Amino acid sequence: MLYRLKLLLSGQNTKKERVRAKLEIDISIVFVMLGLLIFGWVMVTSASMVVALDDYNNPYFYSIRQGFFAVIAIFLFLLALLVPTKNYEKNYNAFFFIMLIVLVAVLVPGVGKSVNGARRWIPLIIINIQVAELAKLLAIIFFSGYIAENLPKMTNFKEGILTPITLLGCIAVLLLMQPDFGSTVVISICVMGMLFVSGNKVRWYGLLIGAMLIMATMLVIISPYRMHRITGFLHPWENANGSGYQLVQALIGFGRGGWFGDGLGNGVQKQFFLPEAHTDFITSVIAEEIGVIGLMILLMVYLFIVFRAVNIAKMAFELKRYYQAFLSYGISFWIGFQVFVNIGVNTGLLPTKGLTLPLISYGGSSLLIMCFTLGILVRVDFENKLLADTINPKYIYKKVRK
């Protein structure tokens, strides 16, 4: 699609090049992304109409904004397709400093915007940028470069564990100062996953996981609101009108929907019963309106993206494009883990975290960054196929379609 447009603009629009372009652009990811954007817009509209009417006297307030963000997100996806991944690879250190700058900037009074005691947003003209969403992408870009550059040394303790964990610690401290515990966990899991596939020694992970669990426990103990969430998670029905209220209402949504749902738009929990129904807890609204079967189909769509990202990473490894391989692995960990956490929170399997359902929950920052990220993933696949076709024209047909 985009490659054909580039060929047309350059005048190289031969039949051979058009056929080659169709092969090299992964249309499946494009269609899945567009499908999730449309489905997300429909569900945000359904989940937010009552709240939007009460807050802004316009039932379509959140729907209009989500649609606008979706259009911009598509343009960002196309923009990411145009940028060669070698640009990220050459400048990966710069992305780390950019990440530190934005994470520090959001903490500065007058720069960052505080909502309910959390300072996580930098207001721009038409959108409040949630810097944690940007930090997830920047962290993956940076650590992919670090691991690829130090790949022969990743079995050493210094290069394989000490240095990356120290750098990760700097990011975590700044995120926790917002505070944003959920994004800290997501970035930590992504980095640990990337370190694991780099060939790190397995025995180090026992110590690392133990240390992280101790730190997480301490953060919960010293923070009343986190302890409040844990209490509500462990015993939601004992305090159904207090700390367990949100989870109880989410579970009621699952119960009402059953296997096949009450029908699109017919949900009851979104009518002031379930807080954040159009953002973090939109999964419960989905389950209530299209049922567990519909939710399972949605989960399979996400699994397709994750497995596709893993396959792209494997192909990059075969082509010795190590930076692109770790970039793709990082994206797969990010999407897979965030979906797992969101569904886990909505079903009571995990404590409440402020994490969106990718491409579906309301939120401009999440939508824009995720579409740009998928553009990078498709670009990696595009470059893989170009290189594979150069090395061996039959390689694409034998390897990519497996």
N, C-alpha and C positions, 0 to 999 in steps of 0.2 A: 504493500500500500504506500507507505511513505517512501520506500526505496524507488518505486515506480515514479513517484512525483519528482524525486531528485533526478532520475534519469531523463524525465521529460524536460526539466529545466536545463539540464546540461546538453540536451540534444541527442543523447545516446539511447534512443528509444527503439532499439531493434527488437525483433521478435525473440531472439535468443536471450537478450537481457531481460525482457518482460517475463519470460518463463523462469529465468533464474531468480528474479526478484520475488515471484510468488513462492518459490521454494524456501528462500532464505528468511522471510519474515514469518515469525510464529503467530499466525492468525488466531490460534486457539487461545492463547493468553489474552489477546486483544478482545476477543469475543467474551471471554469469561469476565474480564475486567468491566466491560461495558454492561454485561448482564447484571453484575453485582451493583454497579452504580445505579442502574435503573431500578432494580429491586430495592436497594437501600433508599432511594428517593421515595418510592411508593410506601415503604414501611415507616420512614421518618414522617411522611405526610399523615399516615394513619395514626401514628403514635403521638403526634404533637399537636393535633388540631385543637383539642380541648384546652391544653395548656397555653397554646399560642393565642387563642381567643380570649382567655382570661388575662394574659400578661400584656398583649399588644392590641387587643380588640380586632385581630385579624387571624382567622384560623389557618391561613396559609403562610404565615410569617416565616416559620422554620422551613417549610417546604420550598418557598421561593429562594431562600438563602442556600439551602442544600442543593437545589438545582443549579444555582449560579456557581457554587463552588465546584460542582461536578463538571460543568462546562470548562471552567478554568483548569481543573485537574486533567482533563483530556488534552488540553494544549500543553500542559507540563509533561504529560506522558510522551507526546510527540517531540517536545524539546529534548527530553532525555534520550530519545532514539537518535537524535542528530549528533550527540556528543560522544566521541570515541572514548572508550573506557581507559585508554592509555593516559588521558588527561587527569583522571582521578589517581591513577597509579603514580604518575610522575610527581604529583603535588599532594600526596596523601598526608604528609606532615603538616601542611598548611591547613588541612581540614580539621586537624586536632586543635590547632590554635583558634580557628574560627569557632569551633564548638565551645572552647573555654571562654571565649569572649562573649558569646551569646548567653552562656549559662551564668556568667558573672553579671552581665548587663541586666538580666531580668531581676536580679536581686537589688539593683540600685533604685532607690526611691525616685519617682519621677520618670523612670524608664520602664520598669516592669509594672504590670497591673496586678493588684491584689484583689482576689475574690474569695470570700469566706475564710480569710486568714492564710490563703495560699497565694504565693507570688509566682505564677507560672507563665504569664502571658506578656508579650510585648505588643502594645496596640499600634497598628498601622492604619492606613487610610480606611480600608473597607473590611479589615479582618484583624482579630487578635491572634497573633502567632503564638502557639504553645511551643515553647522552645524545646521541651522534652521530646516532642515528635521529631523535630529537626535533629536533635542530639542522637536519636536512635540511628538515623541514616548516616550522619557524620561519623559516629563511632564505628559502624560497619565499614565505611570507606577507609577510615584510618587503620583499624586493626587488620584489615585485609592486606593493606600495604606493608604493615609491620611484619606480619607473619610471612608474607611472600618474600620479603627481603631477607628475613632471618630464618628461612625454612630449614637450611642445613643445621642450624644451631638450636632448633626448637626442642631437642632432647636434653639440652643443657638447662640447669635450674635457673640460671640468671636470665637468659633470653626467652626460655620457654614458660616460666612462671613469674619470677620476681618482677621483671620489668613490665610486662603487660598488666599484671595485677596491681602494681603500683600506679600505673597510668589509669587503670579502671577505677582505682580508689579515688583518684582526684575527681573523676567525673561523678562518682557516686556521692562524694561529699557535697558537691555543688547542687546535685539533684535533691539530696535530702534536706538541704537548706531551704528549698522552695516551700514546703516539702513535697516530694513526689516519690514515694516508696515504690509504687507500681512500675514506673518507668525505669527506676534503678534496677529492679529485679529483671525486667525484660532485657535491658542492655547487658547486664551481668550474664544472663543465660546465653545470649547471642555470642558474647566474647568467649565464654567458657566452651561453648560448642565448637567455635572456630578453632580454639586452641586444641581441643580434643582431636579434631580431624586432621590437625597439622602433624600429628604423630607424637604428641606429648606422652610422657610416661604416666601410665594409669594410676600408679600408686600416689602420685602427687595430688590426684583429685580427691582422694579420701580426706587428706589434711585440708585441702582447699574448701571442700564442701562443709566439713566440720567447722572450720573457722567462719564461714559465711552464715551457717546456722546459728552459731553463738552470737555473732554480730546482729543478725536479724532478731533473735530473741531479746537481746539487750535493747534494741530500738523499740520493740513492742512494749517492754516493761517500763521504759522511761517516758513513753509517750501515751498520755491518757486516751487520746482519740483512737490510737491504734489498738490499745487494750479493749476499748469499747467495741471496736469492730470484731476483734477476736471473740469476745464474749457473745456478741450477737450471732457470730458464725457457729460457735459450738452449741449454743442453746437458744436458737431463735424462737422456738415456741414458748419458752418460759418467760420471754419478755417480748411478746408479739407486738406490743404497742410502744416499745422503747427501742433498745439496741437491735432487736431482731426484726423490726417492722419491715424494712425494705426487702430483706430476704424472704420473709413470710409472704409478702405480697407477690414477689416474683414466683415463688413456688405455687401459689394459688393460680397464677396465670398458666403455669404448666399443667396444673390439674384441670383447669377449665377447658383448655384446648384439647386435651386427650391426644388421640392418635392423629386425627385429621383436622382439628381446629374448629373454631366457631365461625370461620369465614372472614375474609379480608375486610377490615374496617369494623368488625363486630365485637372487638375486644372490649372488656369492661375495665380491666386493671389500669389502663392508661388514663382513665377518667378520675384523676386526682388520688387514686389509691396507691399506685406504684410511682415513687419518686424517680426522676431521671429515666422515664420510660423511653424517651427518644434518643438517649445517649448510651450510657453504660449498661442499662438494663433493657435495651431494645430486643435482646434475645428472648426474654420472657414474653414480650408482646408478639414476636414472631411465632413462638410456640403456641400461644393462646389463639392466634388467628389462623395459622396454617398447620398447626399440629406438630407432633413429634416427628411424623413422617416427613413433613416439609423441612423441618429443622435438620433432619438427617441428610436430606438431599443437599441442603446448603452446606453442611459439613463436608460432604463429598466433593463439592466444588472447591472448597478451600484446600482439601487434601490434594486435589488435582494440581493446584498452583504450587503447593509445597513439593510434591513429587517431581513436578516439571522443573522447579528450581534446582532440586538435587540432581536431576539428570543433566541439566545444563552445566552444573558444577563438575560433574564427572567427565563430561566431554571436554571441558576446559582443562581438566587435569591431564587427560589423554593427549591434549595438544600442547601440554607444558605451559599453559597460560595460568600460572598459579594465582596471580592476583585476582583474575576474573573468577577463578574457581572458589576462592574464599569469599569473594563478594557475593556470589550466588548462594553459597552455603549460609552466609550470614543472613541474607534475605529470607531464606527458607526457615531458619530458626526463628527469626523475628515474626513472620506471619503465622507460622505454626504455633509458637508458644503464646502469642497474644490471643489468637482464637481460642486456644485451650483454656487460658486464664479467664477470658470473658465468659465462655460457656460454663466453666467451673464455678465462677462467682454467681452466675444466674441460677445455677442448679444447687447451690449450697455445698459444693465439693471443696471450694476454696474461700478464704476470707475475702471480704469486699475490697476491690481495688478499682481505681479510677481508670480503667483501660477500655478503649472503644473496641467494637467489632469492626475490623478493617473493611473499608469501602461501604459500610452500611450505616453505622452509627452517625448521628448528627455531629458535625464538627469540621470546620474548614481546614484546620491545620492537618488533622489526621488524613483527610481526603486528599489534599494536595500533595503531601509528602509521600503517601502510599502510592499514588498514581505515578509520581516521578520515579519512585523506587522500582515499580514494575516496568517502567520505561527503560531503566538501567538493565534490568534482568533480560528483557527482550533484546536490548542492544548487545549484551554479552552473547546471547544465543546467535544473533545475526553475525557477529564477528567470528564466532566459533565455526559456523557453517561456511563463511567466506574462506577462512584459513583451511578448513578441511577440504573444501572443493579445490583449493590451490594445490594442496599436497596430493590429494587423490580424489578425483571427481566422483568415484563410486562410494567414497567414505560416507557421504551424507545419507545415501539410501540405505547403507548397511548398518550404520550406527545410530543416526538420529531417530529413525523410525522404530527403534526397539522400545 
